[in-house]
Amino acid sequence: MNLNSRRHPVTSKIVSMCVAASAVWCASASQAADQPVVGLITKTDTNPFFVKMKQGAEAAASKDGAKLITAAGKFDGDNASQVTAIENMMTAGAKAILITPSDTKAIVPSIKKARAAGVMVVALDTPTDPQDATDALFATDNFKAGVLIGKYAKAALNGKPAKIATLDLAPGVSVGVLRHNGFLEGFGVKEGDPSVVCSQDTRGDQAKGQTAMENCLQKSPDINVVYTINEPAAAGAYRALKAAGKDKSVMIVSIDGGCEGVRNVKASAIAATSQQYPLKMASLGVSAGVDYAKTGKKVSGYQDTGVTLITDKPMSGIDSKDTKFGLDNCWGNK
């Protein structure tokens, strides 16, 4: 008898199971190979704004069946880590990379390299310099955000002469420039106007915001309006004003719409803030990345992800929402 001509029933069953298992493995491997890979690179992974952005990206990736790879700088301004992250994501097969650039100029060569390799690159929140270095930008209209609080501050002064301090970001960073210029436009003054009595950089940091406000008060004790690049800087400014006994007589306006910032509006530490929506930026970016991976169709240009003025002391003729709306739509610890 040729033993190879017949199979024992148990052996036959094992072979069948192996074939079935192999089919499942092959299907899983095929699915993994077809799964779009999208990268998200934020400035840091500690700022609540970027934490919310990451949450939005994760939710969108899960919904769209994509694999999400994330990375972040060690600190705001850490270009080297972002360069490394782009290289790592290209190696990992990312078809699309979403990035909030820490250094809007220095990151451009790395972005060009990725795009030349067929990767779609979308800037979130912060445009590169030049803006068209990326395929698209999904962001708040930062100029409009500044205009809204500038108009609000002008109306709230009700004709009183302005003594303005601007607590800015850092030289040459596009988001800071846009917000600053928007505020001036909304308030109705030009750069260099004598009503702007002090300007200091804060890098959006609370401690630096406090120091900047203290410096401005020494230079011009009669300041009555403070523009801040973001709400941490506003919190620092408020501390300095409170210590100087000026917290009731000086109006602070800001931009961000984080939960802590909106609570500060509710508590009257900040008069008004322009709220932006990082979760929406990221979810739209992931969806665009998945679409590109599947169809080869790239997004292009600028997509406005919205901005809303939040205040509990509305001004006539200026659209705004109250802090209840702000807290329902804020990011960070609620």
C-alpha positions in Angstrom: 0.0 0.0 0.0 1.3 3.5 -0.9 1.0 5.4 2.4 1.2 8.7 0.5 -2.0 7.8 -1.5 -4.2 8.1 1.6 -4.4 10.7 4.4 -5.3 10.0 7.9 -8.5 11.9 8.9 -6.7 13.8 11.6 -3.9 14.8 9.3 -6.5 16.0 6.7 -8.3 18.1 9.4 -5.0 19.7 10.4 -4.2 20.6 6.8 -7.6 22.1 6.3 -7.2 24.2 9.5 -3.9 25.4 8.3 -5.3 26.4 4.9 -8.2 28.2 6.6 -5.8 30.0 9.0 -3.5 30.9 6.1 -6.5 32.4 4.3 -7.4 34.5 7.3 -3.7 35.6 7.7 -3.5 36.5 4.0 -6.7 38.5 4.2 -5.4 40.4 7.3 -2.0 41.0 5.7 -3.8 42.3 2.5 -6.0 44.5 4.6 -3.0 45.9 6.5 -1.2 46.6 3.2 -4.2 48.4 1.9 -4.7 50.5 5.1 -3.9 54.1 4.4 -1.1 55.5 6.6 -1.4 59.1 7.8 1.1 61.0 9.9 0.3 63.8 12.4 3.2 66.0 13.7 2.3 68.7 16.3 4.5 71.4 17.9 4.3 69.6 21.2 2.3 66.8 22.8 1.5 68.7 26.1 -0.3 71.8 24.9 -4.1 71.1 25.3 -4.7 72.5 21.8 -2.5 69.8 20.3 -3.9 67.1 22.6 -7.3 67.9 21.2 -5.9 67.9 17.7 -4.5 64.4 18.2 -7.8 63.2 19.6 -9.6 64.5 16.5 -7.0 62.7 14.2 -7.4 59.5 16.2 -11.1 59.5 15.9 -11.1 60.3 12.2 -8.4 57.6 11.5 -10.5 55.0 13.4 -13.7 56.0 11.5 -11.9 56.1 8.1 -9.9 52.8 8.6 -6.5 54.5 8.5 -3.3 53.9 10.5 -2.3 57.0 12.3 1.4 57.7 13.2 2.0 60.7 15.5 5.0 62.7 16.6 5.7 66.0 18.3 8.4 68.4 19.0 10.0 68.4 22.5 9.1 72.1 22.8 7.4 74.8 20.7 10.0 75.8 18.1 11.7 72.4 18.0 12.2 72.1 14.2 14.8 69.3 14.4 12.3 66.8 15.9 9.8 67.7 13.2 12.3 67.1 10.5 13.1 63.7 11.9 9.4 62.9 12.2 8.8 63.6 8.5 11.7 61.3 7.6 10.4 58.5 9.9 6.9 58.8 8.5 8.0 58.6 4.9 10.0 55.5 5.8 6.8 54.0 7.4 4.9 54.5 4.2 2.7 57.5 5.1 0.8 58.7 2.1 -0.2 62.0 3.9 1.5 64.0 6.6 -0.4 66.6 8.7 1.9 69.1 10.4 1.7 72.2 12.7 5.1 73.6 11.8 7.2 74.9 14.7 9.5 76.9 12.4 7.5 77.9 9.4 10.6 78.5 7.2 13.1 75.9 8.4 10.7 73.0 7.9 10.1 73.8 4.2 13.0 71.8 2.7 11.8 68.6 4.5 8.2 69.2 3.3 9.5 69.7 -0.3 11.3 66.4 0.0 8.2 64.6 1.2 6.0 66.1 -1.5 8.6 65.2 -4.2 8.3 61.6 -3.0 4.5 61.6 -3.5 3.4 62.4 0.0 0.6 64.9 0.4 1.5 67.4 3.2 -1.2 69.5 4.9 -0.4 72.2 7.4 -2.8 72.4 10.4 -3.3 75.7 12.3 -0.1 77.3 11.3 0.8 78.1 7.7 4.3 77.5 6.4 6.3 80.4 4.9 5.6 80.4 2.1 2.1 79.1 2.6 2.1 77.1 -0.7 5.0 75.0 0.5 2.3 72.5 1.6 -0.5 71.1 -0.5 -3.1 72.7 1.7 -3.8 74.5 5.0 -6.6 73.7 7.4 -6.7 76.4 10.0 -8.4 79.2 11.8 -8.4 82.4 9.9 -5.9 83.9 12.4 -6.2 87.4 10.9 -10.0 87.3 11.3 -9.6 86.0 14.9 -7.5 89.1 15.6 -10.0 91.4 13.8 -12.8 90.1 16.0 -11.1 90.9 19.3 -9.8 94.2 17.9 -13.3 95.3 17.0 -14.6 94.1 20.4 -11.9 96.0 22.3 -12.6 99.2 20.3 -16.4 99.0 21.0 -15.9 98.1 24.7 -13.7 101.2 25.2 -16.7 103.3 24.1 -14.7 106.2 22.8 -12.1 106.4 25.6 -8.5 107.0 24.4 -6.6 103.8 24.0 -3.3 102.8 25.6 -2.6 99.4 24.1 -0.1 96.7 25.1 0.4 93.9 22.6 1.8 90.6 24.1 2.9 88.9 21.0 4.3 85.5 20.0 7.8 85.7 18.5 9.4 87.5 15.5 8.5 86.1 12.1 6.1 83.3 13.2 3.1 83.6 10.8 0.3 82.8 13.2 1.6 85.5 15.6 1.9 88.1 12.8 -1.5 87.4 11.5 -3.2 87.6 14.9 -1.3 90.8 15.8 -2.1 92.5 12.5 -5.7 91.4 12.6 -6.1 92.9 16.1 -4.7 96.3 14.8 -7.0 96.1 11.8 -10.0 95.4 13.9 -9.1 98.2 16.4 -8.6 100.6 13.5 -5.0 101.5 14.0 -1.8 100.8 12.0 1.6 99.4 13.1 3.5 102.2 14.9 0.4 104.1 16.0 1.1 106.0 19.2 -1.8 104.3 21.0 0.2 101.1 21.0 2.5 102.0 24.0 4.2 98.7 24.5 4.9 95.4 22.6 6.6 92.4 24.1 7.1 88.8 22.9 5.8 86.0 25.1 6.1 82.8 23.0 2.6 82.1 24.2 3.9 81.2 27.6 2.1 82.2 30.9 5.2 83.1 32.8 6.6 85.1 30.0 3.2 86.8 29.6 3.4 87.9 33.2 6.9 89.2 32.8 5.9 91.0 29.6 2.9 92.7 31.3 5.1 93.8 34.2 7.6 95.3 31.8 4.8 97.1 29.9 3.3 98.5 33.2 6.7 99.9 34.1 7.0 101.6 30.7 3.4 102.8 30.6 1.3 102.5 33.8 -1.8 103.9 32.1 -2.4 100.9 29.8 -6.1 100.1 29.4 -6.2 97.5 26.7 -4.1 94.3 26.4 -4.0 92.1 23.3 -2.5 88.7 23.9 -1.4 86.1 21.3 -3.1 83.3 23.3 -4.9 82.6 26.6 -1.8 81.4 28.6 -0.2 84.7 27.9 -3.5 86.4 28.9 -3.5 84.5 32.2 0.1 85.7 32.8 -0.9 89.3 32.0 -3.9 89.1 34.4 -1.6 88.0 37.2 0.6 91.0 36.7 -2.3 93.3 36.5 -3.9 91.9 39.6 -0.6 92.2 41.5 -0.5 95.9 40.4 -4.1 96.5 41.4 -5.1 97.2 37.8 -7.1 94.0 37.0 -10.5 95.9 37.2 -9.4 98.8 35.0 -7.5 97.1 32.2 -9.3 95.0 29.5 -7.6 91.8 28.2 -8.6 90.3 24.8 -7.2 87.1 23.5 -7.3 84.2 21.0 -7.6 80.4 21.5 -10.9 79.2 23.0 -9.5 76.6 25.3 -11.5 75.5 28.3 -9.3 77.3 30.8 -9.4 80.5 28.7 -13.2 80.4 28.4 -13.4 79.9 32.1 -11.2 83.0 32.5 -13.7 84.9 30.2 -16.5 83.7 32.5 -14.6 84.9 35.5 -14.0 88.3 33.8 -10.2 87.9 33.8 -10.4 88.0 30.0 -13.1 90.3 28.4 -13.3 88.3 25.1 -11.5 85.6 23.2 -11.7 84.2 19.6 -12.3 80.5 19.8 -10.7 78.1 17.3 -11.3 74.4 16.6 -8.3 72.1 16.5 -10.3 68.9 16.5 -12.0 69.9 13.3 -8.6 70.8 11.7 -7.2 67.3 12.4 -10.3 65.3 11.5 -10.6 67.1 8.1 -6.9 66.6 7.5 -7.1 62.8 8.2 -10.1 62.4 5.9 -8.3 64.3 3.2 -5.2 62.0 3.7 -7.3 58.9 3.4 -9.0 60.2 0.3 -5.6 60.9 -1.3 -4.3 57.4 -0.4 -7.4 55.8 -2.0 -8.0 58.0 -5.0 -4.8 60.0 -5.6 -6.8 63.2 -5.4 -5.0 65.9 -3.4 -6.6 68.7 -1.5 -5.3 72.2 -2.2 -5.4 75.7 -0.9 -6.8 77.0 2.3 -9.8 75.7 4.3 -11.2 77.9 7.1 -12.1 75.8 10.1 -14.0 78.6 11.8 -13.6 81.1 14.6 -16.2 82.5 17.1 -16.0 85.5 19.4 -16.7 84.3 23.0 -17.8 86.9 25.6 -20.4 87.3 28.3 -20.5 91.1 27.7 -21.6 91.3 24.0 -21.1 94.5 22.0 -23.8 95.8 19.6 -23.0 95.0 16.0 -20.3 92.4 16.8 -21.4 88.7 16.5 -20.5 86.7 19.5 -21.5 83.7 21.6 -21.5 83.4 25.4 -19.3 81.3 27.6 -21.8 78.5 27.8 -21.3 78.0 24.0 -17.6 78.4 24.5 -17.4 75.7 27.2 -19.5 73.4 25.1 -17.0 73.7 22.3 -13.7 74.2 24.0 -10.6 72.0 24.2 -8.5 71.1 27.2 -9.7 70.1 30.7 -13.4 70.9 31.0 
